[in-house]
């Protein structure tokens, strides 16, 4: 009888919905990989020293796209995420293919996650403003 690992019971492997690499001149030749599933956004970067970041999707407050002339020529763009996450309040998804499609998909999933978790905008506003733990009257003084 095989012994079960307790960590395996806790880890949920959700299906990755999107995955791409940071691109240079339109080519995926970097060691930065972006992906997201139904609950989280992931960024893994580095070759020898790797760094992995994870952002819960319901904590994303705003999504925007910026494209330079060079990015337009190589059909890539950068997506900027403003989040209520303390370690990554702003996050840049650099030089990915089809940034408009990715932004729309990400936005849809973020709204779905917020509805599912019943997170209201006013709850996220307090986390993003940096005035956590202060009363409204304290800010007026």
Secondary structure as the mmCIF struct_conf table of DSSP 4:
data_model
#
loop_
_struct_conf.conf_type_id
_struct_conf.id
_struct_conf.beg_label_comp_id
_struct_conf.beg_label_asym_id
_struct_conf.beg_label_seq_id
_struct_conf.end_label_comp_id
_struct_conf.end_label_asym_id
_struct_conf.end_label_seq_id
HELX_LH_PP_P HELX_LH_PP_P1 UNK A 2 UNK A 5
HELX_RH_AL_P HELX_RH_AL_P1 UNK A 6 UNK A 10
HELX_LH_PP_P HELX_LH_PP_P2 UNK A 14 UNK A 16
STRN STRN1 UNK A 18 UNK A 21
STRN STRN2 UNK A 24 UNK A 24
TURN_TY1_P TURN_TY1_P1 UNK A 25 UNK A 26
STRN STRN3 UNK A 27 UNK A 27
BEND BEND1 UNK A 30 UNK A 31
STRN STRN4 UNK A 32 UNK A 36
BEND BEND2 UNK A 38 UNK A 39
STRN STRN5 UNK A 40 UNK A 45
BEND BEND3 UNK A 47 UNK A 49
STRN STRN6 UNK A 51 UNK A 56
HELX_RH_3T_P HELX_RH_3T_P1 UNK A 57 UNK A 59
STRN STRN7 UNK A 60 UNK A 66
HELX_RH_AL_P HELX_RH_AL_P2 UNK A 69 UNK A 73
TURN_TY1_P TURN_TY1_P2 UNK A 74 UNK A 75
STRN STRN8 UNK A 76 UNK A 83
BEND BEND4 UNK A 84 UNK A 84
BEND BEND5 UNK A 86 UNK A 87
BEND BEND6 UNK A 89 UNK A 89
STRN STRN9 UNK A 90 UNK A 97
HELX_RH_AL_P HELX_RH_AL_P3 UNK A 99 UNK A 117
TURN_TY1_P TURN_TY1_P3 UNK A 118 UNK A 118
HELX_RH_AL_P HELX_RH_AL_P4 UNK A 121 UNK A 129
BEND BEND7 UNK A 130 UNK A 130
TURN_TY1_P TURN_TY1_P4 UNK A 132 UNK A 133
HELX_RH_AL_P HELX_RH_AL_P5 UNK A 136 UNK A 140
#
